[in-house]
Amino acid sequence: MKNIYFQSIEGLSAGESVALQDAMAELNFNSQGLIPVITQDATSREVLMMAWMNQESLAKTLEAGRMIYWSRSRQALWAKGETSGHVQLLKSMRIDCDGDAILCLVDQTGAACHTGRSNCFYLQVDLGNQCVTIMSQPQ
């Protein structure tokens, strides 16, 4: 279902703006209070990972200027790089047209994936051979 707020701003011209507080208040979090976040390298545009944020992690990310997610497995805030040192500094944040997904461009230090790979999308589906191929090694 289309978010009325985001639908109402579809007609704005490039360069026009709305208040950040208003846009954040209208985000469509799922029934668990989470919104998906795609994280992309700001320079190379490589998609690094997909994670989740709740309202608190989103606010802390905007305040700190570094990526802070919600860990579903730990049921806790997760500051990327807190233990590994592989931090993600927020360079830009975008909201999709329905307000139900976020795209963050970051400066990534070290590996983005917990496996030590540069990104989490290293499993390539090969329909012709009906297999999944590992595309990169840990750094």
Protein Blocks (a to p, Z undefined) as FASTA:
>chain_A
ZZfklmmmmmpcehiacdfklmmmmpccdfkopacdddddfklopafbdcdddfklmmmm
mmnopacdddfklopacdehklnopacddfbdcddfkopaccdddddehjfbfnlpabfb
lcccdfklopaddfbdcZZ
